[in-house]
Amino acid sequence: MDLLVLGGTHHVGRNLVEAAVARGDSVTTVNRGTAPSAAPGVTELHADRTRPGELAAALGARTWDAVLDTWSGAPRVVDESAGLLAERAGHYGYVSSRSVHRWPLPSGAAEDAAVVDARADDDSDADYAVAKRGSELAVLEHFPDRSLLARAGLILGPYEIVGRLPWWLGRLDRGGRVLAPGPRNRPLQYIDGRDLAEWMLRCAETGTTGAFNAVSRPGHTTMGELLDTAAEVVDGSPELVWVSPERIEAEGIAPWTELPIWLPPTGEMAGLHNGNVDSALAAGLTNRPVAATVTATWAWLKQEGWPTGRARRAVQGLAGEVEVRVLSSVVASPSDITS
């Protein structure tokens, strides 16, 4: 394919470019030019999409078989790009998010679950869910029957600049007693960025369209398997101390942000690890084993260093003093330890 990637230098965009080059596609990227090139052999165009007219000038009169877009800011930007490319590309693949659904997300929710109200011409990115849904509407307006909305959930793997799995790997590498949020068998649902990229490319090639929950099956791995695997990969000799969800809540520790990836098994957040993905799997989405994701992420971090917080919602993780305090108190109250 002759492919246009809007972005292409980090996270899913970098995976898209590398996967497309590996397939033998002809790849053009458009970005601001502030990050290193994602892969050799790529035609690079530079434009700041937030500035009216810059994208049009960069694109010139070229045409492409497909365009893939990773934008997560104001919908107006996607509205402009989709409008410019409506007659010049056969397919528009947009990396969206399950966040477009109204909160709280019901357990087992499929693609037809209610979504937030949004506008394609919105110039604000203050609300992530509204911005993603507005961008979906922009794509649908200009590519009504030729678009893929990949509603990704938790994205892990190499180039994950949000820093969720990198935080855990860094903490485990330091060793010692590590607060592990239980229960160990808590099912997880996520997508390796490489699997998302490869699937979106196949969809562009086959003309697969529609909205899809683009994540693994619930329980593709568990919190226990993830952290056990990560502990083996870093070889930092950590001691995982599994603490119950009730104790974590009592201590005021925030799931997802202070304890990345983890969510309690009950309550309004539980549905984020239990989405219906039947449609995506039927459309060919596959998910590599958790060990492959963890190992590749660690190799990337060792080679290129830790993410620098470029993501809008970069992870900070659990403060060391909080971890020490909670683990000390758990020793005195063994009923708070989970298996």
N, C-alpha and C positions, 0 to 999 in steps of 0.2 A: 504493500500500500504506500501511497504518497500521503504522509501523515503530518498534521500540524498539532503540536503540543503547546498549549498556552500555559506557560510556567516551565517546568521541566528541570529545575536545578536542585530540588530537595523533596523529601518525603515521597508522596505518591508520584509526583511529577518526575522525579529522578528515576523511580522504578519504571514508569511508563517509557521513558526515553531509552533506558538500558534494555528493556525487554523488546522494544520495537527494533532497535539496532541489531539485537541478537537474532531476531526473526528475519532480518534482511530488508526491513522497511526503509524507505527514504524518509528521513525525519527532519522537520523544521521546528525550531522552538522560538517562542517569543517571550521575552522577559526583560527586566530592567537592566540586565547586564552587570549586576552587582555581585553575583556569585560565580564560582568557577563553572565551566562547561560541564554538563552531566556526562557526556560520552564523546569519543572521537567520531569523526565522520558526520556530525550533525551540522546542519545549516542553522546558524544563530541569527535571529533578528532581535533588535532591542526596541522596547517601547514601554512607557509607563502607562498602563491601561487606565489609570485613574484620571489621566489628562486627556480630555476630548481631542480626537483627531490623531493622536500619536499611533494608535494601533492601525488605523486605516493607512497612514503613511508608511508604516513598516511592512504591511502586507502587500502593498502594491496591487497588482492585478492577478496574482497567482491563484490557482485553484488546488484543492486537495481532495483526496478520497474521503478523508475523515479528519475531524478535529476533536481533540480531547482537552478538557478544561478542568483545572483543579481549583478555581477561584473560590475563596471563602469570605470575601468582603461584600461591599455593597452590590445589590442586584443590578443596579444600573450598568455596571461594568460588563456583566454577562449579556445584558440586553443589547449593548452596543456590539459586542463581538459576534453574538448570534445573528444579529441583523446584518452585519457586514458579510458574514459567511453563508447566509441562507442560500444564495444562488451559486456558491463557490465551493461547497463541500457537500458530500453525500450523506454524512453521518455526523452527529454531535454527541459525544459522550461526556457527561458531566459527573464529576465526583461530588455527590451530594452527601447527605447524612441522615441517619435515622432520627436525628434531632428535629427534623421538620414536623414530626408528629406532635400532637398536643400532649401536654404533661398532665398527669403522669401517664407514661406509656404502658398500656395494659400488657400483662404477661401473655405471650403467644401472639402478639400483634403482627399482622401481615401488612402488606403494602396498602391495603384499603383502610387502615386505621385513620382516624381524623387527623388532619394536618392544621398547622397554625395559619392564621390569616396573613397574607403578604401581598406585595405588589412588585411587578417586574421592574418598574421604574424607580424604585426606592433608592435613595442616595445615602442611606445610613447602613452601617454594619454593627450598630450597637447591640442588637439582639441576634445572636448566632443562628438560632432556629429560624427566625423571620428572614434573615439574610439568605440562608440556604434555600428556603422555600421560595423566596422571591426570585432567586437565580434559576430554580427549576421552572418557574412560570415563564421566565424570559426565554429559556431554551425551548419550551413547549410552544411558545408563540411563534417562533421563527422556524422551528423544526418539528412541527406537530406530529408527524408520522415517521421521523428519521432520527430519533434521539433515544439515548440511553441515560436514565437517571440512576446512577449507582449509589444507593443510600447505604454508605458504609457505616459500620458501627465503630467499635474500637479497632484502630489500625496499629498493628505492631510490626516489628521486623526492622531490617536495616533502613537507615535514613529517617527514623521516627523522631522528628525534632520536638514533638510534644514532650517526650522524655519519660514516659511511663515505665516501659521495660528497662530503659537505661538506668532509671533511678534504682530499681530493684537490683540490677546487676552491680551497680556501684556499691549499694549498701551491702550486698552479700559478699562482695570482694573484700570489704573491710573486715569481715569476719566477726567473731564474737557472738553474743546472744542477739537474735534478730526477732523482733515482734512480727509474727506471721498471722494475718487475719484469718480466722476460721469460719466455718469448718474446713478441714482439709479437702473434703470432697465437694466443695462449692463449685458447681459447673460454671465454666467461662465460655463466652462467645466473642470471637474477634476475627480479624482478617489480617493475614500477612500482606503487607503492601505489595509484595511481588506477585502474590496470587491475584490480588485485585487488579493489578496492571495487566497481567497476562490475560485475565478473563475479559477485561474491557477491550483489549486489542482483538480478541477472538470475536467479540460481539460486533465490533466495528467492521470486521472482515465479513461476517455472515449477515450483517444487517439486523441483528437482534435489537429490538427496541422495547421501551417501556420502563417502568419504575421497578426496582428490585432492592430488597434488603440484602445487601452485599456483605454478608458475614458468614462465619461458619455455623454449623449446627450448634445449638446449645449443648454444652458438655463436650465440645471438641477436645477440651482438656479441662483440668480442674485447677484450683488454686494450689493444691498440694503438688500436683505434677509439675506445674509451671515453676514453683519455687524450688522444688527438689532438683529439677533439671538445671535451673539457673545456678544453684549452689554447686552442682557438679561441674558445670562449665567454667565458672570463675575459679574454682579450687581455692577459695579463701577460707575454708574450714569453718563456715558459719554454723551456729546452732539455732535451728528454727524453733521458736517457742510459740505454739499455736494458741492464740487468745480468742475467746468466744466473742461473737458479734455483740452480745449483751454488754460485755465489759468494755468493748471498744466504744459503744454508744454512750455508756455511762461516763467514760473518760472524755467525751466530747471530741473524739477524733473523727475527722471527716473522711468518709469513704471516697474513693475515686481521686481525690486531690492529695490528701495526706497519706493515704494508702492506695497508691495508683493501681488501676486495673480492678481492684477488689470492690465489690458491692455486697451489702448484707443480703442474705437469702430471702428475707421478707421485707415488706414495706414498699413504698412507692417507687424506689429505685430498682427493685428486683427485676422488672421487665427488661432492663437494658441488657441482661445476659440471657434472655429467653425469647428472642424474636423468631417469628416464623420465616424460614428461608427456603421453603419448598420451591418457590418460583425460580430463585437464583440457581439452586442446585439442578433443577430441570433444564435451565439454560446453560449448563456446563460449568458452573463455578466449582472449583476444587480447592481443597485446603491442605497444605503440607503439614506434617507432624510438628508438634510444639518444639521438639528438640531441634529441628531444622531452623525454626524461627529464632530460638534463643541462641543457638550457636553462631548463626550468621550475624545477629545483632551484636554479640560480644566481639566477634572478629572486626566488625565495622568500627566499634567504639575504640578498640585497641589500635586500629590503624589511623583513624581520623580524629579521635578525641570525642569528648562529650558534647551533646547539643548545646547551643549557646542561647536557648530561649527565644528563637525567632518566631515560634508559634504564638498565636494570640492567647492561648490558654496553656502556657507551658507549666509543667508540673514542678512543684517545689518539694513535695514529699514530707515525710514525718520528721519533725525536729528531733535531734539526738537526745536532748534533755527530756523530751516527752517520752521517748521510747524507754530510756533508762528508768524513769519514774514508774511507768506502767509495768515494766517487767519486774521491777523490785517489789511492787505491790502484789503482782500475780504470784510470786513465790510465797507470799504470806497468805494468799487466798487461792489455793489450788483448784477450787471449784470454778474459777474463771478460765482455767485452761481447757481447751477443746481438743478433740482428737479428729 
